[in-house]
Amino acid sequence: MVELIVVIVLIGILGTFAVSRFMDSTSLTKAAWADQVRTMLRYGQKLAIAQNRPVFVLLQSDRVALCFVANAACPPGEQVGAPGGANSASDATVSACGGNSWMCEAVPAALDMSVPATHIAFDALGRAGTQNGAAARLVVAAKGELETGPVAAIVIDNETGYVD
């Protein structure tokens, strides 16, 4: 009987730690958002090569979007359409992007993203470029942890356009 009680108490203690680990989904959100941004970058590069024209990845504190011009407003005729016909269509995305029919996603509320430049341009050969000519490095972190906490980094090589 004592062994059964000890086992139940141990399971309860372990369960407490496991529940707290699963309740804090910030690390999962961070990884998922970093993967989403990588996917958008790779799609922009492939589209630039396929259409033989520049594609701009517009980087703002509240959203990441693909456009055919380097204009933060990205007029409707210049918006890159989402591959499936629509983006995630979450309330935050519709609010930040002004709609759900183009390749634009809002940064999740629990995250911060460093923005090294207002845009990254992919040319017709797939090479990446920023305004200052430096390699682009985006950093995704939980709110308030951009400088101190664990981050997910996305690095884009200028010469090859490789997204890591």
Residue frames as a rotation matrix with the C-alpha (Angstrom) as fourth column:
MET 1
0.568 0.823 0.000 0.00
0.823 -0.568 0.000 0.00
0.000 0.000 -1.000 0.00
VAL 2
0.415 -0.505 -0.756 2.86
0.160 -0.778 0.608 2.39
-0.895 -0.374 -0.242 0.83
GLU 3
-0.639 -0.686 0.347 4.47
0.430 0.056 0.901 1.70
-0.638 0.725 0.259 -2.54
LEU 4
-0.095 0.707 0.701 1.23
0.982 -0.050 0.183 2.56
0.164 0.705 -0.690 -4.34
ILE 5
0.806 0.384 -0.450 0.95
0.501 -0.848 0.174 5.88
-0.315 -0.366 -0.876 -2.49
VAL 6
-0.016 -0.897 -0.441 4.60
0.107 -0.440 0.891 6.72
-0.994 -0.033 0.103 -3.25
VAL 7
-0.650 -0.183 0.737 4.06
0.708 0.205 0.675 5.94
-0.275 0.961 -0.004 -6.95
ILE 8
0.358 0.867 0.346 0.92
0.918 -0.394 0.037 8.11
0.169 0.305 -0.937 -7.05
VAL 9
0.686 -0.175 -0.706 2.77
0.244 -0.859 0.450 11.01
-0.685 -0.481 -0.547 -5.37
LEU 10
-0.413 -0.911 -0.004 5.67
0.230 -0.108 0.967 10.69
-0.881 0.399 0.254 -7.83
ILE 11
-0.392 0.364 0.845 3.30
0.919 0.110 0.379 10.65
0.045 0.925 -0.378 -10.80
GLY 12
0.700 0.689 -0.188 1.62
0.708 -0.704 0.052 13.77
-0.096 -0.170 -0.981 -9.40
ILE 13
0.308 -0.680 -0.665 4.95
0.077 -0.679 0.730 15.59
-0.948 -0.276 -0.157 -9.06
LEU 14
-0.697 -0.585 0.415 6.05
0.413 0.145 0.899 14.61
-0.586 0.798 0.141 -12.57
GLY 15
-0.025 0.804 0.594 2.63
0.997 -0.023 0.073 15.54
0.072 0.594 -0.801 -13.93
THR 16
0.670 0.238 -0.703 2.95
0.430 -0.896 0.107 19.02
-0.605 -0.374 -0.703 -12.46
PHE 17
-0.246 -0.855 -0.457 6.18
-0.105 -0.445 0.889 19.64
-0.963 0.267 0.020 -14.34
ALA 18
-0.715 0.002 0.699 4.85
0.634 0.423 0.647 18.11
-0.294 0.906 -0.304 -17.55
VAL 19
0.356 0.922 0.153 1.68
0.926 -0.325 -0.194 20.24
-0.129 0.211 -0.969 -17.51
SER 20
0.532 -0.201 -0.823 3.67
0.072 -0.957 0.281 23.44
-0.844 -0.209 -0.495 -16.97
ARG 21
-0.604 -0.794 0.069 5.92
0.079 0.027 0.997 22.49
-0.793 0.608 0.047 -19.89
PHE 22
-0.565 0.447 0.693 2.97
0.825 0.315 0.470 21.95
-0.008 0.837 -0.547 -22.21
MET 23
0.496 0.792 -0.356 1.07
0.790 -0.582 -0.195 25.01
-0.361 -0.185 -0.914 -21.03
ASP 24
0.232 -0.498 -0.835 3.93
-0.233 -0.862 0.449 27.31
-0.944 0.091 -0.316 -22.06
SER 25
0.548 0.083 0.833 3.67
0.673 0.547 -0.498 27.06
-0.496 0.833 0.244 -25.82
THR 26
0.737 -0.274 -0.619 5.91
-0.385 -0.922 -0.050 30.06
-0.556 0.275 -0.784 -26.55
SER 27
-0.335 -0.938 0.090 8.84
-0.454 0.244 0.857 27.90
-0.826 0.246 -0.507 -27.64
LEU 28
-0.305 0.306 0.902 6.59
0.692 0.722 -0.010 25.95
-0.654 0.621 -0.432 -30.01
THR 29
0.783 0.615 -0.097 5.10
0.421 -0.638 -0.644 29.17
-0.458 0.464 -0.759 -31.37
LYS 30
0.359 -0.750 -0.556 8.59
-0.561 -0.649 0.513 30.58
-0.746 0.128 -0.654 -31.89
ALA 31
-0.610 -0.612 0.503 9.75
-0.025 0.650 0.760 27.53
-0.792 0.451 -0.412 -33.84
ALA 32
0.030 0.716 0.697 6.56
0.844 0.356 -0.401 27.42
-0.535 0.600 -0.594 -35.91
TRP 33
0.845 0.276 -0.457 6.79
0.067 -0.904 -0.423 31.13
-0.530 0.327 -0.783 -36.78
ALA 34
-0.066 -0.947 -0.315 10.47
-0.574 -0.222 0.788 30.82
-0.816 0.233 -0.529 -37.75
ASP 35
-0.592 -0.087 0.801 9.54
0.432 0.805 0.406 27.91
-0.680 0.586 -0.439 -40.05
GLN 36
0.489 0.846 0.213 6.69
0.709 -0.243 -0.663 29.97
-0.509 0.475 -0.718 -41.54
VAL 37
0.652 -0.317 -0.689 9.04
-0.395 -0.917 0.048 32.88
-0.647 0.241 -0.723 -42.29
ARG 38
-0.482 -0.851 0.209 11.63
-0.287 0.379 0.880 30.52
-0.827 0.364 -0.427 -43.83
THR 39
-0.240 0.498 0.833 8.90
0.767 0.624 -0.152 29.07
-0.595 0.602 -0.532 -46.05
MET 40
0.797 0.558 -0.230 7.81
0.341 -0.730 -0.592 32.54
-0.499 0.394 -0.772 -47.16
LEU 41
0.223 -0.812 -0.539 11.41
-0.596 -0.551 0.584 33.51
-0.771 0.191 -0.607 -47.94
ARG 42
-0.654 -0.485 0.580 12.01
0.078 0.720 0.690 30.35
-0.753 0.496 -0.433 -49.97
TYR 43
0.180 0.810 0.558 8.72
0.830 0.179 -0.528 30.83
-0.527 0.558 -0.640 -51.83
GLY 44
0.776 0.071 -0.627 9.67
-0.112 -0.962 -0.248 34.43
-0.621 0.263 -0.739 -52.64
GLN 45
-0.249 -0.948 -0.199 13.04
-0.540 -0.034 0.841 33.30
-0.804 0.317 -0.504 -53.99
LYS 46
-0.590 0.055 0.806 11.52
0.489 0.818 0.303 30.56
-0.642 0.573 -0.509 -56.15
LEU 47
0.522 0.846 0.112 8.88
0.663 -0.319 -0.677 32.94
-0.536 0.428 -0.728 -57.46
ALA 48
0.462 -0.445 -0.767 11.54
-0.454 -0.862 0.227 35.53
-0.762 0.243 -0.601 -58.39
ILE 49
-0.655 -0.735 0.174 13.40
-0.273 0.445 0.853 32.89
-0.704 0.512 -0.492 -60.39
ALA 50
-0.387 0.572 0.723 10.27
0.729 0.670 -0.139 31.45
-0.564 0.473 -0.676 -62.01
GLN 51
0.666 0.744 0.059 8.83
0.646 -0.535 -0.544 34.82
-0.373 0.401 -0.837 -63.04
ASN 52
-0.143 -0.850 0.507 12.21
0.965 -0.233 -0.118 36.40
0.219 0.473 0.854 -63.85
ARG 53
0.174 0.215 0.961 11.42
0.028 -0.976 0.214 39.50
0.984 -0.010 -0.176 -61.78
PRO 54
-0.812 -0.549 0.198 12.31
-0.157 -0.121 -0.980 40.76
0.562 -0.827 0.012 -58.32
VAL 55
0.371 0.850 -0.374 10.25
0.365 0.237 0.900 39.71
0.854 -0.470 -0.223 -55.33
PHE 56
-0.466 -0.485 0.740 10.45
-0.409 -0.624 -0.666 41.72
0.785 -0.613 0.092 -52.13
VAL 57
-0.031 0.382 -0.924 9.98
0.804 0.559 0.204 40.28
0.594 -0.736 -0.324 -48.65
LEU 58
-0.002 0.131 0.991 8.55
-0.257 -0.958 0.126 43.18
0.966 -0.254 0.036 -46.67
LEU 59
-0.298 -0.219 -0.929 9.60
0.771 0.519 -0.369 43.03
0.563 -0.826 0.015 -43.03
GLN 60
-0.097 0.312 0.945 7.68
-0.422 -0.873 0.245 44.97
0.901 -0.375 0.216 -40.44
SER 61
-0.819 -0.287 0.497 7.33
-0.555 0.174 -0.813 44.59
0.147 -0.942 -0.302 -36.70
ASP 62
-0.211 0.837 0.505 3.81
-0.666 0.255 -0.701 43.21
-0.715 -0.484 0.504 -37.07
ARG 63
0.789 0.552 0.270 3.97
-0.169 0.618 -0.768 41.25
-0.591 0.560 0.581 -40.34
VAL 64
-0.566 -0.822 0.068 5.99
-0.157 0.188 0.969 39.59
-0.809 0.538 -0.236 -43.09
ALA 65
0.577 0.817 0.010 4.68
-0.059 0.054 -0.997 39.89
-0.815 0.575 0.079 -46.64
LEU 66
-0.454 -0.650 0.609 5.69
0.620 0.260 0.740 39.19
-0.640 0.714 0.285 -50.25
CYS 67
0.614 0.593 -0.521 5.29
0.078 -0.703 -0.707 41.93
-0.785 0.394 -0.478 -52.84
PHE 68
0.430 -0.437 0.790 6.54
0.902 0.229 -0.365 42.75
-0.022 0.870 0.493 -56.34
VAL 69
0.320 -0.347 0.881 7.55
0.124 -0.907 -0.402 46.30
0.939 0.238 -0.248 -55.29
ALA 70
-0.507 -0.586 -0.632 9.59
0.743 0.075 -0.665 47.60
0.437 -0.807 0.397 -52.35
ASN 71
-0.450 0.493 0.744 6.65
-0.414 -0.854 0.316 49.52
0.791 -0.166 0.588 -50.91
ALA 72
-0.992 0.011 0.125 5.56
-0.112 0.379 -0.919 48.92
-0.057 -0.926 -0.374 -47.32
ALA 73
-0.254 0.967 -0.026 1.92
-0.750 -0.214 -0.625 49.50
-0.610 -0.139 0.780 -48.31
CYS 74
-0.910 -0.194 0.365 2.18
0.063 0.807 0.587 46.92
-0.409 0.557 -0.723 -51.14
PRO 75
-0.375 0.812 -0.447 -0.65
-0.865 -0.480 -0.146 48.01
-0.334 0.332 0.882 -53.45
PRO 76
0.326 0.645 0.691 -3.18
-0.415 0.755 -0.508 45.31
-0.849 -0.121 0.514 -54.40
GLY 77
0.924 0.052 -0.379 -1.89
-0.378 0.277 -0.883 44.83
0.059 0.959 0.276 -57.96
GLU 78
0.109 -0.983 -0.149 1.63
-0.700 0.030 -0.713 44.14
0.706 0.182 -0.685 -56.66
GLN 79
0.139 0.004 0.990 0.79
-0.906 0.404 0.125 41.66
-0.400 -0.915 0.060 -53.89
VAL 80
-0.743 -0.391 -0.542 2.09
-0.552 0.817 0.168 38.10
0.377 0.424 -0.823 -54.30
GLY 81
0.324 0.942 -0.082 -0.84
-0.774 0.314 0.551 35.72
0.545 -0.115 0.831 -54.14
ALA 82
-0.096 -0.273 0.957 -0.81
-0.823 0.563 0.078 33.00
-0.560 -0.781 -0.278 -51.53
PRO 83
-0.869 -0.351 -0.348 -0.09
-0.492 0.678 0.546 29.57
0.044 0.646 -0.762 -53.07
GLY 84
-0.791 0.611 0.017 -3.30
0.594 0.775 -0.215 28.05
-0.145 -0.160 -0.977 -51.71
GLY 85
-0.199 0.737 0.646 -5.37
0.581 -0.442 0.683 31.13
0.789 0.511 -0.341 -52.54
ALA 86
0.731 0.444 0.518 -5.39
-0.153 -0.634 0.758 32.45
0.665 -0.633 -0.395 -48.96
ASN 87
-0.483 -0.843 0.235 -3.09
-0.419 -0.013 -0.908 33.05
0.769 -0.537 -0.347 -46.03
SER 88
-0.893 0.086 -0.442 -3.92
0.383 0.662 -0.644 31.80
0.237 -0.745 -0.624 -42.51
ALA 89
-0.224 0.852 0.473 -6.82
0.090 -0.465 0.881 34.31
0.970 0.240 0.027 -42.30
SER 90
-0.242 0.110 -0.964 -6.41
0.965 0.133 -0.227 34.66
0.104 -0.985 -0.138 -38.54
ASP 91
0.790 0.599 -0.135 -7.81
0.613 -0.780 0.126 37.85
-0.030 -0.183 -0.983 -37.04
ALA 92
0.355 -0.747 -0.562 -4.28
0.128 -0.557 0.821 39.19
-0.926 -0.363 -0.102 -36.46
THR 93
-0.580 -0.600 0.551 -3.23
0.590 0.158 0.792 38.43
-0.562 0.784 0.262 -40.04
VAL 94
0.100 0.699 0.709 -6.32
0.958 -0.260 0.121 40.01
0.269 0.667 -0.695 -41.60
SER 95
0.865 0.213 -0.454 -5.81
0.394 -0.849 0.353 43.08
-0.310 -0.484 -0.818 -39.41
ALA 96
0.122 -0.926 -0.358 -2.07
0.053 -0.354 0.934 43.43
-0.991 -0.133 0.006 -40.14
CYS 97
-0.731 -0.492 0.472 -2.29
0.408 0.240 0.881 42.53
-0.547 0.837 0.025 -43.84
GLY 98
-0.501 0.602 -0.622 -5.61
-0.646 -0.738 -0.195 44.08
-0.576 0.304 0.759 -44.80
GLY 99
0.422 0.687 -0.591 -6.95
-0.901 0.390 -0.190 40.83
0.100 0.613 0.784 -46.21
ASN 100
0.202 -0.307 0.930 -6.35
-0.443 0.818 0.366 37.13
-0.874 -0.486 0.029 -46.61
SER 101
0.947 0.262 0.184 -5.78
0.033 0.492 -0.870 36.59
-0.319 0.830 0.458 -50.33
TRP 102
0.631 -0.773 -0.069 -2.05
-0.368 -0.220 -0.903 37.34
0.683 0.595 -0.424 -50.50
MET 103
0.308 -0.638 -0.706 1.19
0.657 0.679 -0.327 36.00
0.688 -0.363 0.628 -49.05
CYS 104
-0.305 -0.298 0.904 1.24
-0.439 -0.799 -0.411 37.98
0.845 -0.523 0.113 -45.81
GLU 105
0.254 0.345 -0.903 1.26
0.629 0.651 0.425 36.76
0.735 -0.676 -0.052 -42.20
ALA 106
0.612 0.024 0.791 1.08
-0.482 -0.781 0.397 38.62
0.627 -0.624 -0.466 -38.90
VAL 107
-0.579 -0.803 -0.137 3.76
-0.243 0.331 -0.912 38.07
0.778 -0.495 -0.387 -36.27
PRO 108
0.128 0.650 -0.749 2.16
0.624 0.534 0.570 36.09
0.771 -0.540 -0.338 -33.41
ALA 109
0.678 0.284 0.679 1.29
-0.205 -0.813 0.545 38.24
0.706 -0.509 -0.493 -30.40
ALA 110
0.956 -0.293 -0.017 3.60
0.117 0.328 0.937 36.28
-0.269 -0.898 0.348 -28.06
LEU 111
0.282 -0.896 0.342 6.68
0.919 0.355 0.173 36.91
-0.276 0.266 0.924 -30.23
ASP 112
0.584 -0.282 -0.761 9.06
-0.326 -0.940 0.099 39.67
-0.743 0.190 -0.641 -31.24
MET 113
0.582 -0.452 0.676 11.03
0.787 0.521 -0.329 39.64
-0.203 0.724 0.660 -34.47
SER 114
-0.086 -0.679 -0.729 14.12
0.143 -0.732 0.666 41.68
-0.986 -0.047 0.160 -35.20
VAL 115
0.826 0.367 0.428 13.90
0.489 -0.090 -0.867 43.47
-0.280 0.926 -0.254 -38.51
PRO 116
-0.088 -0.984 -0.153 17.38
0.680 -0.171 0.713 44.14
-0.728 -0.042 0.685 -40.00
ALA 117
-0.984 -0.152 -0.095 15.97
0.027 -0.648 0.761 46.02
-0.177 0.746 0.642 -43.01
THR 118
-0.279 0.942 -0.187 12.59
-0.701 -0.333 -0.630 47.11
-0.656 -0.044 0.754 -44.34
HIS 119
0.824 0.554 -0.122 12.79
-0.496 0.599 -0.628 44.49
-0.275 0.578 0.768 -47.06
ILE 120
-0.316 -0.820 0.477 14.84
-0.158 0.542 0.826 41.71
-0.936 0.185 -0.301 -48.57
ALA 121
0.450 0.439 -0.778 14.83
-0.809 -0.167 -0.563 41.53
-0.377 0.883 0.280 -52.36
PHE 122
-0.029 -0.406 0.913 15.30
0.264 0.878 0.399 38.36
-0.964 0.253 0.082 -54.38
ASP 123
-0.226 -0.097 -0.969 16.43
-0.801 -0.547 0.242 39.02
-0.554 0.831 0.046 -57.97
ALA 124
0.610 0.559 -0.561 15.70
-0.792 0.457 -0.405 36.89
0.030 0.692 0.722 -61.04
LEU 125
-0.071 -0.700 -0.710 18.72
-0.407 0.670 -0.621 34.70
0.911 0.245 -0.332 -60.23
GLY 126
0.611 0.431 -0.665 17.52
0.375 0.582 0.722 34.06
0.697 -0.690 0.193 -56.68
ARG 127
-0.513 -0.840 -0.177 20.19
0.621 -0.221 -0.753 36.21
0.593 -0.496 0.634 -55.01
ALA 128
0.512 0.682 -0.522 19.14
0.850 -0.315 0.423 38.08
0.124 -0.660 -0.741 -51.90
GLY 129
-0.526 -0.684 0.504 19.85
0.547 -0.727 -0.415 41.70
0.651 0.057 0.757 -51.15
THR 130
0.307 0.556 -0.772 19.11
0.918 -0.386 0.087 44.27
-0.250 -0.736 -0.630 -48.46
GLN 131
0.970 0.111 0.216 19.36
0.170 -0.946 -0.277 48.05
0.173 0.305 -0.936 -48.53
ASN 132
0.639 -0.763 0.100 22.78
-0.671 -0.489 0.557 48.02
-0.377 -0.423 -0.824 -46.83
GLY 133
0.341 -0.497 -0.798 24.13
-0.728 0.398 -0.559 45.02
0.595 0.771 -0.226 -48.77
ALA 134
-0.592 -0.553 0.586 24.75
-0.804 0.451 -0.387 42.91
-0.050 -0.701 -0.712 -45.66
ALA 135
-0.736 0.343 -0.583 23.57
0.158 0.925 0.345 39.35
0.658 0.162 -0.736 -45.22
ALA 136
-0.032 0.829 0.559 20.12
-0.703 -0.416 0.577 39.33
0.711 -0.375 0.596 -43.65
ARG 137
-0.799 -0.135 -0.586 19.62
0.298 0.757 -0.581 37.77
0.523 -0.639 -0.565 -40.24
LEU 138
0.044 0.883 0.468 16.15
-0.528 -0.377 0.761 37.70
0.848 -0.280 0.449 -38.73
VAL 139
-0.930 -0.311 -0.194 15.78
0.010 0.506 -0.863 36.80
0.367 -0.804 -0.467 -35.07
VAL 140
0.109 0.994 0.015 12.55
-0.279 0.016 0.960 35.49
0.954 -0.109 0.279 -33.54
ALA 141
-0.879 -0.375 -0.293 12.11
0.189 0.290 -0.938 35.44
0.437 -0.881 -0.184 -29.76
ALA 142
0.001 0.864 -0.504 9.43
0.970 0.122 0.212 35.50
0.245 -0.489 -0.837 -27.09
LYS 143
0.637 0.306 0.708 8.16
0.197 -0.952 0.234 38.94
0.746 -0.009 -0.666 -26.07
GLY 144
0.853 -0.307 0.421 10.85
-0.520 -0.566 0.640 40.71
0.042 -0.765 -0.642 -24.07
GLU 145
0.573 -0.651 0.497 13.52
0.103 0.659 0.745 38.06
-0.813 -0.376 0.445 -24.77
LEU 146
0.983 -0.150 0.108 14.89
0.097 -0.075 -0.992 39.39
0.157 0.986 -0.059 -28.06
GLU 147
0.380 -0.890 0.250 18.18
-0.678 -0.453 -0.580 40.43
0.629 0.051 -0.776 -26.47
THR 148
-0.240 -0.513 0.824 18.45
-0.969 0.174 -0.174 37.96
-0.054 -0.841 -0.539 -23.60
GLY 149
0.254 0.479 0.840 16.47
-0.569 0.777 -0.270 34.79
-0.782 -0.410 0.470 -24.19
PRO 150
-0.485 -0.352 0.800 16.62
0.337 0.769 0.543 31.79
-0.807 0.533 -0.255 -26.50
VAL 151
0.042 0.439 -0.898 15.97
-0.679 -0.646 -0.348 32.79
-0.733 0.625 0.271 -30.09
ALA 152
0.344 0.038 0.938 15.34
0.631 0.731 -0.261 31.24
-0.695 0.682 0.227 -33.49
ALA 153
-0.163 -0.508 -0.845 17.61
-0.342 -0.775 0.532 32.77
-0.925 0.376 -0.048 -36.13
ILE 154
0.690 0.321 0.649 16.95
0.536 0.374 -0.756 32.87
-0.486 0.870 0.086 -39.87
VAL 155
-0.114 -0.824 -0.555 19.98
-0.138 -0.540 0.830 33.70
-0.984 0.172 -0.052 -42.01
ILE 156
0.877 0.378 0.297 19.84
0.266 0.132 -0.955 34.52
-0.400 0.916 0.015 -45.72
ASP 157
-0.172 -0.979 0.112 23.04
0.576 -0.007 0.817 34.32
-0.799 0.205 0.565 -47.77
ASN 158
0.185 0.244 -0.952 23.29
-0.395 -0.869 -0.299 37.22
-0.900 0.431 -0.064 -50.22
GLU 159
-0.573 -0.557 -0.602 25.12
-0.737 0.030 0.675 35.49
-0.358 0.830 -0.428 -53.07
THR 160
-0.977 0.164 -0.139 23.10
0.084 0.885 0.457 32.30
0.198 0.435 -0.878 -53.24
GLY 161
-0.279 0.918 0.281 19.86
-0.749 -0.391 0.536 33.39
0.602 -0.061 0.796 -51.56
TYR 162
-0.395 0.086 -0.915 20.08
0.309 0.950 -0.044 30.29
0.865 -0.300 -0.402 -49.36
VAL 163
0.175 0.549 0.817 17.69
-0.735 -0.478 0.480 30.50
0.654 -0.685 0.320 -46.41
ASP 164
-0.490 -0.413 -0.768 18.93
0.200 0.804 -0.560 28.72
0.849 -0.428 -0.311 -43.29
